[in-house]
Amino acid sequence: MEDVVILGTGPAGLTAAIYAARAELAPVVLRGDQPGGQVTITDAIDNFPGFPNGIAGFELFQSMEKQAERFGAKIVSDTAIEVDFKNHPFKIKARENAYQAKSVIIATGSDPRKLNVPGEKEYVGKGVSYCATCDGFFFKGKKVVVVGGGDSAVEEGLFLTKFATSVTLIHRRDRLRAHAHLQSRANANEKMNFIWDSVVTEVLGKEGGVQALRLQNLKTQAESIFDTDGVFVFIGHIPNTQVFKGQIKLDESDLIITDRRQRTDVPGVFAAGDVQDPIYKQAISSAGAGCMAAMEAERFLAEQAGEAYPGKLE
Ligand SMILES: Cc1cc2nc3c(=O)[nH]c(=O)nc-3n(C[C@H](O)[C@H](O)[C@H](O)COP(=O)(O)OP(=O)(O)OC[C@H]3O[C@@H](n4cnc5c(N)ncnc54)[C@H](O)[C@@H]3O)c2cc1C
């Protein structure tokens, strides 16, 4: 029987692990299929405080993991495949082992939806990006493309106009899905251009970066090549919540619903990071939520044991 089981070793899970371990809860932390989470697929994280020269995503993960282990977190290579949160203690069935826990912190992240076209994977971090806040700065004075037609595509596109000389939004339909006020702002921005009824069918690269995109017009089937230094893909996120369906409340996008204290609708089950975040989706905001979830798990356990916990909340 564990006090806390943490699912995921991205910034949210590992920060939760550091806090829970320092609270002497000896958390068991499941790495899942992507140890380190999304940060490990990017070369440089430039906006995580404490690293004035930036840090490679993989290095950030390794440091966080070491820090959690230093305080007694037990980090295991295992992936949850089934959970029972209807009964307490909670049960987690994973590929390798089964776990019982008095509290659980879910930090399984969410994956940006990919284009799934040739060249995309090869150029992630070298011109293909899923985060304007993270990578926009690297495109100062350059030409970029945004793929998508919803609110985030337009918002992020507008954000990118701060850096890029031009931002061309490519959308599979003939009009945007984004809210009217965003559409007006996009139309009024001289740096924004639009290519309608089109999809990206290939990312074409040169040594070290993206050079162009192969496009297809869905109405005429005509193919074209569009030169660009970078492509930002905003066609949605897929939260890693399959395993929790029917066990805790999810919203219409399958994100876990939490309150301001990272509590789900099941007392003792907390969630942190991209798996419950419809807005920020950053390493640091995920880490912050992981800290809060661990402190709340500690509070929950203390209350269950009838112990006093400092700073009791409503
Ligand atoms: C290419 C790219 C570049 C980025 N660059 C930056 C940047 O520069 N700065 C920044 O702040 N943010 C950046 N981000 C965003 C940032 O990486 C995420 O916001 C952050 O990683 C989310 O952290 P998380 O811990 O919530 O989830 P994730 O990092 O997604 O980690 C999820 C973890 O859960 C595990 N998991 C999943 N399912 C299960 C399961 N069933 N059982 C057990 N474990 C499971 C996975 O293996 C993984 O370890 C970038 C994202 C991408 C994709």
The ligand as a Gaussian input file, in Angstrom:
#p B3LYP/6-31G(d) Opt

LIG

0 1
 C        8.125000      20.114000     -29.002000
 C        7.704000      20.785000     -27.713000
 C        8.479000      21.827000     -27.239000
 C        8.122000      22.453000     -26.031000
 N        8.890000      23.467000     -25.568000
 C        8.602000      24.049000     -24.380000
 C        9.403000      25.104000     -23.873000
 O       10.391000      25.522000     -24.491000
 N        9.043000      25.643000     -22.683000
 C        7.938000      25.228000     -21.985000
 O        7.677000      25.735000     -20.894000
 N        7.144000      24.245000     -22.454000
 C        7.453000      23.650000     -23.646000
 N        6.621000      22.687000     -24.145000
 C        5.430000      22.315000     -23.384000
 C        5.834000      21.422000     -22.199000
 O        6.697000      20.404000     -22.642000
 C        4.592000      20.819000     -21.555000
 O        3.719000      21.852000     -21.165000
 C        4.965000      20.002000     -20.324000
 O        5.888000      18.988000     -20.670000
 C        3.750000      19.370000     -19.694000
 O        4.188000      18.662000     -18.586000
 P        3.346000      17.487000     -17.927000
 O        4.193000      16.983000     -16.822000
 O        1.998000      17.958000     -17.626000
 O        3.163000      16.383000     -19.058000
 P        4.150000      15.694000     -20.080000
 O        5.424000      16.416000     -20.225000
 O        3.346000      15.455000     -21.306000
 O        4.493000      14.289000     -19.389000
 C        3.511000      13.295000     -19.299000
 C        4.127000      12.086000     -18.627000
 O        3.080000      11.149000     -18.338000
 C        3.498000       9.849000     -18.710000
 N        2.299000       9.045000     -18.960000
 C        1.373000       9.174000     -19.951000
 N        0.430000       8.220000     -19.849000
 C        0.757000       7.480000     -18.757000
 C        0.180000       6.344000     -18.116000
 N       -0.927000       5.760000     -18.591000
 N        0.787000       5.826000     -17.007000
 C        1.911000       6.412000     -16.499000
 N        2.502000       7.498000     -17.068000
 C        1.926000       8.012000     -18.176000
 C        4.403000      10.072000     -19.909000
 O        5.252000       8.957000     -20.113000
 C        5.155000      11.323000     -19.443000
 O        6.216000      10.948000     -18.620000
 C        6.963000      22.046000     -25.329000
 C        6.170000      21.000000     -25.828000
 C        6.540000      20.365000     -27.017000
 C        5.691000      19.243000     -27.540000

